[in-house]
C-alpha cells in the first residue's frame, strides 16, 4: 500500500469513484484502512491551505479560478461519469451562479453572502424544468437539448440589456473587500471547494450514486427492477445544477464580474474536457483535469498563440488512446504494479 | 398589405432557409448513416468559405467559379482525412468519445484557419452575372438570393435522387439499420462510411462557397453555423433530409420575421422553438426515436 505517495495518487485510486465492483482491490476491509484513506485527502487539504501562505498573489488568483472550475467539473462529472449523461449545458448553471451574485447586487443591492447562498438554491430550482425537458431525450439528443438550453441562456443574457447589461457583462464591487485580497479569496474558495467535494463524494458513494451507475450500465434492467429512472436522473441533474451554480458564484470571487460567455455552450464543454483529461471514472479526476486545463492554458498562452490547437490535439490523443484519463491511467498503472508485486 | 411588400421578405426568408438547409443536410446525412454528430462540420463550411475568399482575391472574375469546385473538394479531402485518421477508430466506442473527438477537431481546425487566413473579416462579392436586383411581382429581389434558393433545390433534389434512386443510396440507407448484414452481402462498409462522411463534408464546403458572397467570412463562423445547423437538423429530426428542409424553412421564416418584428427576441425565440420541439418530440419532427 505504500507503493505510492500518501496524497496525490492515493485519493485518485479509481476504486473510490469507480463503478465496477470487480475493480475494487482485494484489500481486507477493516478499520486499519480508514486512517490511510483519510490521510491522503487531509494531507492534500493541509498542503493546499499552506500554499495560500506560500505562493505569490498571481498564482493564488489563478488558483481561485482553478478551484471554481474544479467544483464545476466535479459537479458535471456527477452526470457524465456517474449517470452517463453527457450534458453540454452545465454552463447554464455556472453562469446562473455568477449572475445571481452580480445581478443581486446590481438590482437589489443584496449582500454577497446572501447571493452566494442563493446561487446553488437557484441552480437547483432552474435545473428542475430544464431537467424535466432535457431528460425526455436520450443520449445524443440529451446532449443537444442541454446545448440548446445553454445557447438559450446565452442569448437571453446577451439580448436582455436592461436586466443583464448585455454583452458588456456586469462589473462592480459586489465581492466583499476582504475577499478581494488574493490570499483571503483563495482560502475562502478553497474552503467552499473542500465542502463541495466532500458533499459530492457523499453523493457518489450513497445508495443513490450506486443506482445512478446501475442505470448507466443497464437502464432496462433497473427499470424492470422498479426503479424510476427519470426521477433518479432528474435528481442527479438538480444536484449537479446546484453545485455548478455554486461554482459560478465562486468564480465571481476571482473575476468580480459576470458576462454572457459564462453561459455559452463552449463554456459547457470546458468541464467535460476537464473530466476527460483527469479521468471521468475517478472522483478527483475532473478536479485534477481542471488544474491541468487552466494552468496549461495560462502557461501556453504565454508562449504560443495557438492554445486551442494544443488543447484540441491533447484532447484528441486522450480520447483516442487514453480514454480513462490521467487518474484512470495512473490507477491502472498502480494496479498493474501491485499485481506484479503480488506475483513475486 | 399588397403582394409586393410580401415578396421581398419572403424571398429573404427562403434564401436564409436555403443556406441553412445546405449546411444542415450534410450534418444530418452523416448522422443518418454513421450515427455520429460531427461538431467539426462547421469547420468544413468555414474552410470552404475562406478558400473562396482567397481564390476571389486572386482572380476577381474566375476565382469564385473555381472555388465552386475547389472548396467542396478541399472539404471532402479534409473529411476523408478526419474519417480515416480519427473517426474510423472510434465507431466502436461510446458517442461521447466521438462527440469529444469532433469537438477537438473543431478547435484544431479553428486555430489552423487563424494561421492561414488571420483574424480579419473577409468578404467576397457575388459573380457579376448574379449581382444586383430582380423585379419580381413589382418588388426588388436580390438576384443572389434566388441563386441560393436554386442551389438548395439542386442539393435537396440531388440528395433525394441519390438516396432513393441509386444503389449507393440504398446502401447508405441500409448501413444505418444493419451494417453487419450489409458487410456480409459484399458491401465495403468501411469505404461506404468514408464516402458518406466525405459527401457530408463536401456539402459543408459547397455551402461555404455559396454563402460566402452573402455573409462576413470570419473566424468563429464555424461554431456559429454548427449551432444553427443543429437547430435545423434537430427540429426536423436528425438523419432525415426532408426533416432538414422542414427545419430550415421554419427557422428561416422565424428568423426573418423575428428580425423585423422583435429583433432582440429573434434568436431567443429560435432556441425556445427548438426546446419546445425537443420537449414534445425529442427525436424531431420527422426523425425516428433512438433505439
Interface residues (C-beta under 8 A of the other chain):
Chain A: X80 X86 X133 X134 X136 X137 X138 X139 X140 X141 X143 X144 X145 X147 X148 X149 X151 X152 X155 X156 X159 X160 X161 X265 X266 X269 X272 X273 X276 X305 X306 X307 X308 X309 X311 X312 X313 X315 X316 X319 X320 X323
Chain B: X37 X86 X89 X90 X93 X95 X96 X97 X99 X100 X101 X103 X104 X105 X106 X107 X108 X110 X111 X112 X114 X115 X223 X227 X230 X231 X234 X238 X264 X265 X267 X268 X271 X272 X274 X275 X278 X279 X282 X283 X290
